[in-house]
């Protein structure tokens, strides 16, 4: 027996009894695909309400039939395996249906960010070679410009939504008319292999063109199941679409809710009054959103905060929710789960799993533990925190900083037409997130900063997240972001951008700085404070690159 085989590292020979005559076939190997969740749900929960949108409601049987009609109609219109279908829409049923119909054809769904400008949209359509565009009239101005810049023919389908504000129709075919061309009993082909591409998503890069992240069927299937398990979805769950479906395909909850047999409640716009009304009227049990969504609910006008008598589970990610936000959400009847991930990891990759002994901790201490990024999702292979220079894991001491890396089946295939970027992301056989974290003795990771967001002042590293956590606990602060400001003497100093609570009145920079100096080492406290609204992406992330530019000009 050779050394590799003795160590268990080598493949078994073809004549080994556990290999010989034990091949994968049609009976025992079917490619994993999230499309199968709707196939099952339309039979198991045929008469149950699957989708709600305003006054509209339809069952899982109807959901399945609509998705099959859509797939059939797209196939008749020439969509083939490997083709890209782009969609520009808010959280409406059409976007949800496309998440099944397009992958069911072996085609690739490209859900576009609704806040992109015409030039960026034209780039996405061209780079992804979209064959069809399904678009909501609300976004006609940007899409008209994008199509003009694209400069080639593409089938344009306009979404019909009675709940929408209307707008210019860019195509000659309506969405419901397209469905009318399809067969509700269409036998969609599905993927040939679970590694087949399923979705294309563009990162919101701060410089240069966005990168096209490619998902496969296996990863989407597994991440959806991981989300259902980690978030406690069940047949009686009612999920409110406060998270954009275009963002990591709705963190794969587009498929997870269906896998559990829950009800999707669509929401065109995330407004606190609409969220509270949906919770009351539909007895919503689960929703996801960036910390900015949580903040909006906390600071909603009193007349918008409708009472409800059940616990609502909220999953948040994109940035660590400040402990003050977690405390305030719990006080209103929400239970917060902290997730962490990136577009490249299908959304959630880690979850801050609450431990039983946390219940006995004071609320502030428990909230601080809940703000950590946590441990690997059930369907991710592993996480680690390493020295960026050597790749060696850092000690699990909660102090030593390193780069967070991920590995598993729920990591992207790579970046479309960008092998250099793909190779760089996977250089060590792990996906390098670019996030700097510490590893705690209990195995939980805690992101302290993006590598580009660390502030180096007088040779000392300052975590912008640590300073932000302190700012969020100030009674007058609603939102805060901290970046580096160039300084002739110190190299860099912390600069805080702060949005005050509407009801809090005024505050001075000296007041904010003094608050931080009382609670942090003096070199960590901001030396500059700027008041006003913070620039955000469409998914609620604060755009720190814009703040860094502003800080340089102060």
VMD Tcl script that draws the C-alpha trace (Angstrom):
set ca {
  {0.00 0.00 0.00}
  {1.52 3.35 -1.01}
  {2.04 6.11 1.55}
  {-0.73 8.37 0.16}
  {-3.28 5.54 0.35}
  {-2.11 4.61 3.84}
  {-2.73 8.21 4.95}
  {-6.22 8.09 3.43}
  {-5.40 10.81 0.89}
  {-5.40 8.85 -2.38}
  {-8.39 7.71 -4.44}
  {-9.53 4.11 -4.23}
  {-8.51 1.93 -7.18}
  {-11.23 1.06 -9.69}
  {-11.22 -2.60 -8.65}
  {-11.83 -1.79 -4.96}
  {-15.11 -3.38 -3.75}
  {-16.50 0.04 -2.76}
  {-15.83 1.36 -6.27}
  {-16.36 -1.60 -8.59}
  {-19.98 -1.92 -9.76}
  {-21.07 1.00 -7.54}
  {-21.41 3.74 -10.12}
  {-23.70 6.76 -9.96}
  {-26.75 6.43 -12.18}
  {-30.24 7.85 -12.76}
  {-31.64 5.96 -9.79}
  {-29.11 7.14 -7.22}
  {-27.69 10.43 -8.46}
  {-29.71 13.51 -9.44}
  {-28.10 16.94 -9.77}
  {-28.98 19.15 -6.82}
  {-30.97 22.21 -7.87}
  {-33.18 24.65 -5.92}
  {-35.78 24.35 -8.71}
  {-36.73 21.01 -7.13}
  {-38.04 22.85 -4.05}
  {-40.93 24.31 -6.08}
  {-41.61 20.98 -7.76}
  {-42.09 19.43 -4.32}
  {-43.94 22.38 -2.74}
  {-46.48 22.54 -5.59}
  {-47.50 18.97 -4.72}
  {-47.08 18.84 -0.94}
  {-48.62 22.28 -0.25}
  {-50.68 22.60 -3.44}
  {-53.58 24.56 -1.92}
  {-51.59 26.63 0.55}
  {-50.97 30.33 -0.12}
  {-47.43 30.56 -1.46}
  {-47.18 34.21 -2.51}
  {-48.85 37.41 -1.34}
  {-48.44 40.81 -2.95}
  {-50.83 43.58 -1.97}
  {-54.31 42.24 -2.73}
  {-52.88 39.35 -4.77}
  {-52.50 35.85 -3.32}
  {-51.90 32.53 -5.03}
  {-51.19 28.95 -4.01}
  {-48.19 26.71 -4.48}
  {-50.06 24.87 -7.25}
  {-50.52 28.19 -9.06}
  {-46.94 29.23 -8.28}
  {-45.67 26.03 -9.91}
  {-47.93 26.46 -12.93}
  {-46.87 30.08 -13.43}
  {-43.19 29.14 -13.24}
  {-43.71 26.35 -15.77}
  {-45.62 28.69 -18.09}
  {-42.78 31.19 -17.84}
  {-40.11 28.58 -18.56}
  {-42.12 27.23 -21.49}
  {-42.71 30.70 -22.95}
  {-39.04 31.66 -22.63}
  {-38.05 28.42 -24.37}
  {-40.49 29.18 -27.21}
  {-38.90 32.63 -27.47}
  {-35.49 31.04 -27.98}
  {-33.94 30.91 -24.50}
  {-31.60 27.92 -24.38}
  {-29.24 26.30 -21.91}
  {-26.44 28.72 -21.03}
  {-28.35 31.85 -22.12}
  {-28.67 34.79 -19.73}
  {-32.01 36.31 -18.73}
  {-31.66 39.68 -16.98}
  {-34.32 41.20 -14.74}
  {-34.69 44.71 -13.35}
  {-37.38 44.68 -10.68}
  {-38.22 45.31 -7.04}
  {-39.50 42.49 -4.82}
  {-42.51 41.49 -6.93}
  {-43.85 38.00 -7.76}
  {-42.39 38.10 -11.28}
  {-38.86 38.27 -9.89}
  {-39.60 35.35 -7.57}
  {-41.01 33.28 -10.44}
  {-37.94 33.98 -12.58}
  {-35.79 32.42 -9.84}
  {-37.34 29.08 -10.79}
  {-38.23 29.33 -14.47}
  {-34.82 30.49 -15.72}
  {-32.62 27.95 -13.87}
  {-35.17 25.25 -14.78}
  {-34.17 25.77 -18.42}
  {-30.48 25.50 -17.62}
  {-30.28 29.23 -18.32}
  {-28.67 31.86 -16.06}
  {-30.63 34.47 -14.11}
  {-29.05 37.92 -13.84}
  {-30.98 39.95 -11.24}
  {-29.86 43.56 -11.66}
  {-29.35 46.10 -8.90}
  {-32.24 48.56 -9.24}
  {-30.08 51.50 -8.12}
  {-27.47 51.19 -10.86}
  {-27.22 53.93 -13.45}
  {-27.66 53.41 -17.19}
  {-23.95 52.99 -17.90}
  {-23.49 50.32 -15.23}
  {-26.63 48.51 -16.37}
  {-25.43 48.55 -19.98}
  {-22.14 47.03 -18.84}
  {-23.96 44.22 -17.01}
  {-26.20 43.45 -19.99}
  {-23.24 43.41 -22.37}
  {-20.82 41.52 -20.12}
  {-23.42 38.88 -19.25}
  {-24.63 38.69 -22.87}
  {-28.27 38.94 -21.80}
  {-30.68 37.51 -24.35}
  {-33.85 38.66 -22.58}
  {-34.57 41.58 -20.27}
  {-37.57 41.51 -17.94}
  {-38.04 44.99 -16.49}
  {-40.43 46.91 -14.26}
  {-41.75 50.19 -15.76}
  {-40.70 52.04 -12.60}
  {-37.08 51.75 -13.75}
  {-37.70 52.67 -17.39}
  {-35.53 55.84 -17.37}
  {-32.34 54.00 -16.41}
  {-33.14 50.94 -18.53}
  {-33.95 53.05 -21.61}
  {-30.49 54.60 -21.38}
  {-28.89 51.20 -20.81}
  {-30.58 49.66 -23.85}
  {-29.54 52.60 -26.01}
  {-25.94 52.20 -24.87}
  {-26.08 48.42 -25.35}
  {-26.77 48.99 -29.04}
  {-28.12 45.56 -29.97}
  {-31.48 43.81 -30.11}
  {-32.74 42.11 -26.98}
  {-36.21 40.82 -26.10}
  {-37.71 43.24 -23.56}
  {-40.61 42.09 -21.37}
  {-42.46 44.65 -19.23}
  {-43.70 43.54 -15.81}
  {-47.39 44.08 -15.09}
  {-47.83 45.06 -11.42}
  {-51.02 46.67 -10.18}
  {-49.19 47.62 -6.96}
  {-46.55 49.60 -8.84}
  {-46.41 53.30 -9.73}
  {-46.48 52.58 -13.46}
  {-44.12 54.09 -15.99}
  {-42.97 53.78 -19.57}
  {-43.12 50.36 -21.19}
  {-39.92 49.63 -23.09}
  {-40.92 46.45 -24.92}
  {-43.80 45.16 -27.00}
  {-44.61 42.24 -24.71}
  {-46.11 42.24 -21.23}
  {-45.12 39.72 -18.57}
  {-48.62 38.24 -18.18}
  {-48.93 38.00 -21.96}
  {-45.64 36.10 -22.04}
  {-46.97 33.66 -19.44}
  {-50.06 33.21 -21.61}
  {-47.82 31.76 -24.32}
  {-46.55 29.03 -22.00}
  {-47.66 25.53 -21.03}
  {-48.54 25.02 -17.32}
  {-47.56 21.36 -17.67}
  {-44.20 22.09 -19.32}
  {-41.54 19.53 -18.38}
  {-38.57 21.75 -17.78}
  {-35.19 20.12 -18.40}
  {-33.26 21.35 -15.35}
  {-29.47 21.31 -15.08}
  {-27.38 18.55 -16.66}
  {-24.92 18.84 -13.79}
  {-25.22 20.55 -10.42}
  {-22.07 22.54 -11.26}
  {-23.97 24.15 -14.14}
  {-24.21 27.93 -13.82}
  {-27.48 29.16 -12.30}
  {-27.11 32.87 -11.61}
  {-24.95 35.87 -12.44}
  {-24.67 38.73 -9.97}
  {-22.58 41.87 -10.21}
  {-20.65 43.21 -7.25}
  {-20.93 46.92 -6.53}
  {-17.24 47.68 -6.90}
  {-15.96 51.07 -5.79}
  {-13.54 51.42 -8.69}
  {-13.60 50.05 -12.24}
  {-16.24 47.76 -13.67}
  {-18.22 45.46 -11.35}
  {-17.22 41.80 -11.23}
  {-19.69 39.15 -12.37}
  {-20.11 36.49 -9.67}
  {-21.33 33.13 -10.98}
  {-23.38 30.70 -8.86}
  {-24.05 27.01 -9.52}
  {-27.10 24.87 -8.75}
  {-25.39 22.86 -6.01}
  {-24.37 25.94 -4.05}
  {-27.80 27.56 -4.30}
  {-29.54 24.34 -3.21}
  {-27.26 23.86 -0.21}
  {-27.21 27.48 0.93}
  {-31.00 27.63 0.76}
  {-31.26 24.56 3.00}
  {-28.61 26.00 5.32}
  {-30.63 29.22 5.64}
  {-33.87 27.34 6.29}
  {-32.18 25.35 9.04}
  {-30.26 28.23 10.63}
  {-33.24 30.61 10.57}
  {-35.84 28.07 11.67}
  {-38.10 28.22 8.60}
  {-41.08 25.85 8.65}
  {-44.38 25.34 6.77}
  {-46.11 27.88 9.02}
  {-43.43 30.54 8.40}
  {-44.45 33.79 6.72}
  {-41.44 35.53 5.19}
  {-41.54 39.26 4.39}
  {-39.38 40.37 1.46}
  {-37.63 43.36 3.05}
  {-34.30 42.20 1.60}
  {-33.82 42.86 -2.15}
  {-34.16 39.68 -4.19}
  {-31.44 41.01 -6.49}
  {-28.96 40.92 -3.60}
  {-27.30 37.45 -3.66}
  {-30.63 36.15 -5.04}
  {-32.25 37.31 -1.82}
  {-29.49 35.54 0.19}
  {-31.04 32.38 -1.42}
  {-34.24 32.85 0.64}
  {-36.02 32.95 -2.74}
  {-35.52 29.17 -2.61}
  {-35.26 28.59 1.15}
  {-38.80 29.75 1.96}
  {-40.21 27.48 -0.75}
  {-38.12 24.55 0.48}
  {-39.74 24.96 3.91}
  {-43.24 25.42 2.45}
  {-43.58 28.91 3.92}
  {-45.39 31.92 2.47}
  {-43.60 34.68 0.55}
  {-44.93 38.19 1.20}
  {-43.61 40.55 -1.49}
  {-42.88 44.20 -0.78}
  {-42.00 46.72 -3.49}
  {-40.54 49.25 -1.05}
  {-39.12 48.88 2.43}
  {-40.91 51.52 4.45}
  {-41.37 51.07 8.21}
  {-45.14 51.58 8.05}
  {-45.47 48.92 5.33}
  {-43.28 46.49 7.28}
  {-45.27 46.87 10.51}
  {-48.55 46.65 8.57}
  {-47.43 43.40 6.90}
  {-46.40 41.93 10.24}
  {-49.84 42.69 11.65}
  {-51.98 41.80 8.63}
  {-50.15 38.65 7.49}
  {-48.64 37.60 10.81}
  {-45.13 37.72 9.38}
  {-42.73 35.47 11.29}
  {-39.41 36.09 9.48}
  {-37.66 38.84 7.56}
  {-34.11 39.78 6.59}
  {-32.47 43.16 6.19}
  {-29.30 45.17 6.54}
  {-28.72 47.01 9.85}
  {-30.05 50.17 8.19}
  {-33.45 48.45 7.87}
  {-33.39 47.60 11.56}
  {-32.46 51.18 12.36}
  {-35.38 52.45 10.26}
  {-37.79 50.24 12.20}
  {-36.37 51.40 15.54}
  {-36.67 55.07 14.64}
  {-40.01 54.84 12.82}
  {-42.68 57.38 13.81}
  {-44.86 56.23 16.67}
  {-47.97 55.99 14.49}
  {-46.16 53.57 12.13}
  {-45.20 51.13 14.90}
  {-48.22 48.87 14.90}
  {-48.41 46.41 17.79}
  {-48.07 42.65 17.22}
  {-48.34 39.82 19.73}
  {-45.80 37.33 18.39}
  {-42.01 37.18 18.07}
  {-40.64 38.11 14.64}
  {-37.29 36.63 13.68}
  {-34.99 39.07 11.90}
  {-31.77 38.03 10.19}
  {-29.33 40.84 9.50}
  {-25.97 41.09 7.81}
  {-23.84 43.32 5.63}
  {-22.27 44.90 8.69}
  {-22.22 43.94 12.34}
  {-25.38 45.28 13.98}
  {-24.35 47.54 16.85}
  {-25.36 46.07 20.19}
  {-27.60 49.09 20.78}
  {-29.58 48.13 17.65}
  {-29.98 44.53 18.86}
  {-31.20 45.75 22.24}
  {-33.75 48.11 20.69}
  {-35.08 45.45 18.28}
  {-35.59 42.96 21.09}
  {-37.49 45.56 23.07}
  {-39.96 45.87 20.16}
  {-40.57 42.11 19.90}
  {-38.00 41.12 17.28}
  {-35.43 38.34 17.75}
  {-32.21 39.12 15.89}
  {-29.98 36.57 14.17}
  {-26.66 37.88 12.90}
  {-25.46 36.46 9.58}
  {-22.31 37.26 7.65}
  {-21.46 36.70 4.03}
  {-20.66 38.18 0.65}
  {-21.99 37.99 -2.87}
  {-19.25 35.43 -3.52}
  {-20.66 33.13 -0.78}
  {-24.33 33.15 -1.89}
  {-25.04 35.57 0.93}
  {-24.92 34.05 4.44}
  {-21.74 32.06 5.14}
  {-21.62 32.31 8.92}
  {-24.25 32.59 11.63}
  {-23.93 33.78 15.20}
  {-25.57 30.75 16.83}
  {-26.90 31.74 20.28}
  {-25.71 29.54 23.14}
  {-27.96 28.56 26.04}
  {-25.89 30.29 28.69}
  {-26.20 33.65 26.88}
  {-29.75 33.97 28.21}
  {-28.39 34.57 31.69}
  {-26.14 37.44 30.61}
  {-27.09 41.10 31.00}
  {-28.73 42.34 27.81}
  {-25.79 44.55 26.81}
  {-23.29 41.67 27.19}
  {-25.53 39.26 25.30}
  {-26.02 41.77 22.50}
  {-22.27 42.20 22.17}
  {-21.87 38.43 21.72}
  {-24.70 38.37 19.20}
  {-22.95 41.05 17.14}
  {-20.11 38.63 16.30}
  {-20.09 37.00 12.88}
  {-20.10 33.54 14.46}
  {-19.46 30.08 13.06}
  {-19.85 28.41 9.66}
  {-23.35 27.93 8.30}
  {-24.46 24.26 8.40}
  {-23.79 23.91 4.67}
  {-20.40 25.67 4.55}
  {-17.37 23.41 4.98}
  {-15.21 25.63 7.18}
  {-14.04 29.09 8.17}
  {-10.67 30.19 9.44}
  {-8.81 33.36 10.39}
  {-5.26 33.54 9.06}
  {-2.20 35.73 8.92}
  {-2.61 37.46 5.52}
  {1.12 37.20 4.82}
  {1.71 33.55 5.69}
  {-1.71 31.91 5.59}
  {-1.12 30.41 9.04}
  {-4.19 30.33 11.31}
  {-4.08 32.94 14.07}
  {-4.50 31.96 17.73}
  {-8.09 31.68 18.98}
  {-7.50 34.36 21.56}
  {-10.06 36.98 20.53}
  {-7.22 39.49 20.10}
  {-4.93 38.52 17.21}
  {-6.24 39.94 13.95}
  {-6.14 38.07 10.65}
  {-8.09 37.66 7.42}
  {-11.31 35.67 7.45}
  {-11.35 32.89 4.84}
  {-14.13 30.53 3.73}
  {-14.25 27.14 2.05}
  {-17.09 24.97 0.82}
  {-19.75 24.17 -1.75}
  {-21.49 27.49 -1.17}
  {-18.66 29.56 -2.61}
  {-19.04 31.00 -6.13}
  {-17.71 29.28 -9.24}
  {-15.66 32.42 -9.89}
  {-15.81 35.78 -11.66}
  {-17.14 35.76 -15.22}
  {-14.41 36.45 -17.79}
  {-11.96 37.43 -15.04}
  {-9.62 34.49 -14.36}
  {-7.05 36.74 -12.70}
  {-9.52 37.94 -10.07}
  {-10.81 34.39 -9.57}
  {-7.30 33.04 -9.04}
  {-6.54 35.81 -6.57}
  {-9.68 35.14 -4.55}
  {-8.86 31.40 -4.31}
  {-5.08 31.74 -4.04}
  {-4.65 29.64 -0.88}
  {-7.33 27.08 -1.67}
  {-9.75 29.17 0.41}
  {-11.88 32.18 -0.50}
  {-10.20 35.29 0.88}
  {-12.92 37.66 2.08}
  {-10.76 40.75 2.63}
  {-12.33 41.11 6.09}
  {-10.08 41.34 9.13}
  {-11.27 39.35 12.13}
  {-10.29 37.82 15.43}
  {-11.00 34.21 16.38}
  {-12.46 33.69 19.84}
  {-11.70 30.67 22.06}
  {-15.25 29.37 21.47}
  {-14.61 29.25 17.72}
  {-16.69 32.31 16.88}
  {-15.17 34.79 14.44}
  {-15.62 38.51 14.89}
  {-14.93 40.87 12.01}
  {-13.12 43.95 13.21}
  {-12.76 45.72 9.87}
  {-12.35 45.53 6.15}
  {-8.64 45.48 5.40}
  {-9.01 48.83 3.62}
  {-10.97 50.34 6.53}
  {-8.38 49.92 9.29}
  {-7.15 53.33 10.48}
  {-3.45 53.57 11.28}
  {-2.80 56.51 13.57}
  {0.66 57.10 14.99}
  {1.56 53.49 14.13}
  {-1.45 52.10 16.04}
  {-4.26 50.19 14.31}
  {-7.77 51.44 15.05}
  {-10.82 49.35 14.17}
  {-13.46 51.56 12.61}
  {-16.12 49.09 13.82}
  {-15.01 49.49 17.43}
  {-15.38 53.27 17.22}
  {-18.74 52.92 15.44}
  {-19.98 50.59 18.18}
  {-19.16 53.30 20.72}
  {-20.89 55.99 18.65}
  {-24.08 53.95 18.25}
  {-24.47 53.87 22.02}
  {-24.65 57.66 22.21}
  {-28.29 58.55 22.95}
  {-28.49 61.10 20.12}
  {-26.84 58.99 17.38}
  {-28.96 57.08 14.85}
  {-26.24 56.07 12.35}
  {-22.46 56.36 12.29}
  {-19.52 55.49 10.08}
  {-15.83 56.01 10.78}
  {-13.05 56.32 8.18}
  {-9.46 57.46 8.06}
  {-8.67 61.13 7.50}
  {-5.11 61.99 6.37}
  {-3.11 63.80 9.04}
  {0.32 65.39 8.60}
  {1.47 64.41 12.09}
  {-0.31 61.10 12.87}
  {-0.55 59.76 9.33}
  {-4.27 59.14 9.77}
  {-6.87 59.96 12.40}
  {-10.44 58.66 12.85}
  {-13.12 60.79 11.21}
  {-16.74 60.12 12.22}
  {-19.76 60.74 10.01}
  {-22.89 60.84 12.15}
  {-26.64 60.99 11.55}
  {-28.58 62.16 14.60}
  {-31.95 60.83 15.71}
  {-34.72 63.13 14.41}
  {-36.16 63.62 17.89}
  {-32.81 64.03 19.65}
  {-32.13 67.67 18.91}
  {-28.68 69.04 18.14}
  {-25.27 67.74 19.17}
  {-21.80 69.20 18.80}
  {-18.63 67.57 17.55}
  {-17.01 68.19 20.94}
  {-19.85 66.34 22.64}
  {-19.44 63.29 20.38}
  {-15.65 63.27 20.73}
  {-15.86 63.54 24.52}
  {-18.29 60.60 24.62}
  {-15.80 58.43 22.72}
  {-12.80 59.53 24.77}
  {-14.57 58.48 27.94}
  {-15.10 54.97 26.57}
  {-12.13 54.30 24.28}
  {-8.39 54.77 24.31}
  {-7.85 58.42 23.39}
  {-6.03 57.65 20.15}
  {-9.12 55.69 18.97}
  {-11.54 58.57 19.50}
  {-12.47 60.57 16.38}
  {-10.76 63.93 15.97}
  {-13.29 65.07 13.37}
  {-17.09 64.70 13.36}
  {-19.32 65.46 10.36}
  {-23.11 65.50 10.76}
  {-25.61 64.56 8.06}
  {-27.09 61.62 6.11}
  {-24.78 58.75 5.12}
  {-24.44 57.53 1.51}
  {-25.68 53.95 1.10}
  {-25.85 51.21 -1.51}
  {-29.15 49.71 -2.60}
  {-28.70 46.98 0.01}
  {-28.22 49.45 2.84}
  {-24.45 49.28 3.18}
  {-22.78 52.56 4.01}
  {-20.50 53.60 1.15}
  {-17.30 54.25 3.03}
  {-15.31 54.96 -0.11}
  {-17.39 58.11 -0.59}
  {-16.82 59.08 3.04}
  {-13.07 58.54 2.67}
  {-13.08 60.91 -0.30}
  {-14.99 63.50 1.72}
  {-12.63 63.06 4.68}
  {-9.63 63.75 2.46}
  {-11.16 67.07 1.43}
  {-11.98 68.29 4.98}
}
mol new
graphics top color blue
foreach p $ca { graphics top sphere $p radius 0.5 }
foreach p [lrange $ca 0 end-1] q [lrange $ca 1 end] { graphics top cylinder $p $q radius 0.2 }
display resetview
